[in-house]
Amino acid sequence: MRLGDWARVVQLIEQGAGNDQMLKKAYKNLGDYSAERQKWAKAAKYFSLAQDNEALVDAFYRLEDTINLEKLITVLPENSPILDLLAEKL
């Protein structure tokens, strides 16, 4: 984690070296890394695994993936502030 090799961190955690919190953090960082390089499909995959819905909305928006944006509506809690962001994007 100190070196920032998040792909290796995921590998180690999947082998039993960590917990779910660490795994989510690693996926989030891989998503951020992919987003910085404009690889939105990959970023969306990692944000989904990290359960980072706000970043996922942005990735789907940049991919112009309205189908998955609409699917997020059913997943998010009723009072989620992300719903406002989602409505704005749609």
N, C-alpha and C positions, 0 to 999 in steps of 0.2 A: 504494500500500500504506500509506503514511503517513497518508493521509486516511481509510482504512478503507472505501473504495469497492470492495469485493471483486468485485462484479458487473463493474465496469469492468476490474479486474485480470484476471479470467477472459477477458474480451473481448480485451484486449491480448495476453495469452499465447497465445490461440488464433490470433491473427494473426501469431505468431512472435516475440513480444517477451520470452519467458521460457523457463523449462525446466519439466520435470515436477514437480520439488520445489515450485516456486513455485505451480504449478497446483493441486497437492494441498493446499497451505496455504490457497490462496484458497477451494477447495471446502470445506475444513474450517471456515473462518471463516463462509462462507455457511450451512453446516449449523448452526453454533452460533447464528448470527443468527436463523435460522428456528426453532430449538428454543426460544430465549428468548421468541419470540412465539407458542409453542404450535402452530406449523405443522409438525406431525410428518411429514406425507407429503413435504413439500418438504425438510425436514431429512434424512429418510432418503435421498432422492435424492442430496443433496450429500455425505452421509457415505459413501454407496456409491461415488461418484465419487472421493472422497478416500481410499478404502480404509481408513476408520477404523471397524473392525469393532466396537469396544467401544461407540462412540456409536451405531452402526447397530443394535446389539442393543437399546439403550435406546429408540431411535425406533420400532422395530418393536414393542417391548413396549407402548409408549404407544398405538400404533395398534391394539393387540390383533391383530397380524398374525402368527399362529402359523405359517402356511404359510412365510413368508419366514424366520422364526426357525429353523424346521426345516431350511430350505435352507442356512442359514449353517453348520450342523453339518458338512456335506460340504465346505464351502469352507475352514474353519479347519484349521490343522495339528493333529495328534493331541495334542500336549502344550501347546496354547495355554491360558493362564489364562482366556481369554474363554469357553472351553467351560464352566467352572464357573459363570460369570455367566449364561451361556445356559441351563444346566440349572436354575439357581435361578429364572429367569424363566419357563421352561416349566413 
